[in-house]
Amino acid sequence: MAFLTNLLFTLAMAGNSLIVLLGLYAYLWRSEFLRGETSGPYWLLIFYDEAAPLLFRAGAAGLGLFFVLRLVGRFFKFKPGTGGQRLSAGLQLAVLLGAVSTIPACETEFRTLQTLDFNEERFHLAQQTHPNGVSYAVFRCEDSGGFNCQAAGAEPPFSVLFPPLPPTPEPLPTFAVEVEGETVWLEPRWPTPTPPAELLVQPLEVDGREEAQLALKIGEAWLGIEITGPTPTPAP
């Protein structure tokens, strides 16, 4: 029992260390990266938004389970000992640190809509959902590993706020109809969020030369991101 308690305490402290690192990232670097003022790993942005809330929920669930087991132990007159007290303190610290670390991730809903390789670089289309609207940004990674990424385009990232997304309606249920004596299953039509946004590569003619342009399409509007050199002529 003592070995298991010590193991859980070690895992809790390791989780606390990760929570502290995520919190430092969220308060010192994340906001500058989202404003386009600095470069850095794009994958770290995704990792924080997924890991910070998960660690907070894991710590809260572990603390709740610990208190339930402690109540059961009191009923059977079982004392957790020093290891149990250390584990309780570690879980309480995890909940406190996790709550503070998760605040930036709860302010807005952030997610990646699309990843596109263009001109030997990788571009990510990101969406932020605010209480009063949605905004978009494109980040460019100069290396394949995504350790040096920066905002792409002339406009600052997430600078234009669009109307809020409508509530997602429930899709139609799948149902069967008979056509010429045979049963045909009709699939539901899934709703499309608006305004839709996607990265596209468009041909563009400049001074009589055919070039390629990376463009961001939001609804019916187009925003050019980057223009590369001439498109190679395909072999006959």
N, C-alpha and C positions, 0 to 999 in steps of 0.2 A: 504493500500500500504506500509506503514511504517513497519507493522508487517511482511509482506512477505519479504521485503528487509532485515530486521534484521534476519529473519530465514535463508535466503540464506547466509547472511554474517556469521552466526554461523556455518552453514554447511561447508562453504568454509574454515573457520579457523580450524574446526575439520579435514577436509581433509588435510590442510597444516601440522597439527601436525602428521598425519599418514605418510605424505610424508617425513617429517624430520626423523621419526623413520626408515622408509624404507631406506632412504639415509644413515643413520648411520650404519644400518645393512650391506648395500651393500659395503661400503668403509672400514668398520672395521672388519667384521666377514666373509662375504660371500667368499672372495677370499681364506682365510685360510681354510675354510671348503671344498672348491672345490679342494684344494691341499692336503687334508687329514691331515692337521696339527692340527686340533681341531675337537671336536664333538659338536653336537647341533641338533636342530629340523630339520628334513628333510622337513616337510611340510612348514616351514618358507621359505625355498629356493624356493619351488614351488609358494608360495603365493607372494613373491617379484617379481618373473619373470612375473607373470600375473597382479598383482595389480599396480606396479609402472608405466608401460606404460599406463594402463587404467586411472589412476588418472591424469597423464599428459594430455592425450587426453580430459578427462572430463573438466579439468581446462581451456584448450585452447578453447574448444567448448563453455563453459560458458562465457569466456571473449569475444569471438566473438559475441555471442548472445547478451551480455550486450551492446556492442558498437552499434549493429544494433538497439536495442531498444532505445538507447540514441539518435541516429540520428533521429529515428522516433519521439522521444519526442521533439527534437529541432524543427522539422517541425511543430509540434502542440503547440510549445512554452510551453513545460512541463519540469520543472526542477526536476532532481532526488533528490535533497536535500542531507543532510549529510549522510543519510543511503545509498544512491546510490554511493556516493564517497567512503565510507568505503567498500562497496561490490566490487567496481572496484579495489581498492587497494588490497583487499583480493584475487581476481581472478588473478591479475597480479603477486602477490607473489606466488600463486599456480603454475602458468606457469613457473616462474623462478626456484622455488624449484623443481618442477616436472621434468624439463629438466635436472637439475644436478643429481637428484636421479635416472633417467632412463638410464644414460650413461652406467653403468656396464651391464644392461640388454640388451643393444643394441650391445655390443661388439661381443657377440656370441649368437647363438640360442641354448637354453637349453630346453630339454624336457625329460620326463620320458617315457621310452619304455615299462617297465614291472615291476610289483610288485609281489614278490613270497614269501610265508611263508615257512620257512624251519628250522627245529630243534628249534621250538618255538620262532623263531625270524623272522623279516620281512626284506627282501632285496629288494632294488630298483635299477633297471638298468637305468642309465641316459646316455644321449647322448648330446654332445656338437658339434655344427656345426660351424667350423671356415671358414674364406674365402678360406683357402688352404687345408681343409680336415675336417675329423670328428674324434672324440675320444669318448671313453666310460669309464664309471666308475660304480662301484657297492658300494652302501652304505647300512650299516647294522644298524637296529634299535633294541636296546636291550630291549626296552619297547614297548608295544602295541600302545601307544599313539604317538610314534615317536618323543619324546622330547629329547632323547639321542641317536643320530645316529652318526656313524663314517664310514670312508672308510673301505671297506673289501678287502682282498687279499693282497698279498705281494707287488705288484707293486703300485706305487703312482697313484691316480685317474687321468684319462685323460692324462696319460703319453705317450701313443702310438698314433701317428697321422696316420690315414688311408687316402687313396685318397679321394678327394671330391665326394660327392654323385652326380650321374648323374641327369640331369634335369628330373623331373617326366613327362613322356609322358601322353598324353590324353588317357583315356581308350576308348576302342572301344564302339560304340553306341549299344544299344539294338535293335535287329531287328528280324523280324519274318520270318520263313521258313515253308513250307508245307511238312509234312511227312505223306504219305499214306492218303492224304486228310485232315489231321488235322494240325492246326496251332501250331507251337512250337516257343516259344520266347527264343532266345539265349541271355544269360546274358553276359556282358562284362567281360573281364579279367583285373583285376586291377594290375598295375605294382608293383613290389616288390623293395623297396629301397635296394641298395647294398653299403657296405657289410652288410648283415642281422646280427643282434645280438640278442641273447636271453639267458635267464637263464634257465638251465636244471638241474635236479637231476639225477645223474648217480649212478648205483651200482658199487662198487669197492671192490676188494678182497685184503686184507692186512694181511699177516701172516696166511693165511687160514681162515680169518674171513671176512664175508660179511659186508661192511660198505657202507655208502651213502656219495656221494660227490656232492657239489654244484659247477657247472661249468658254465663258460661263453663261449658261442660259438659265434665267430665272423667270418663270412664266413665259411671257412673250418678249422679254427684254434680253439683249445680248451684251456681254461685257468682255472685250478682248483681254486676255491675260498676258500672252507673250507671243512674239513673232520670231520664227527661226529662219535659217538660211533656205536657199532654194530646195524644192523637193526633187530628189533624184529622178531622172527620166527612166521609166522601166525599160528593160531590155526588149528588143523586138522579138 
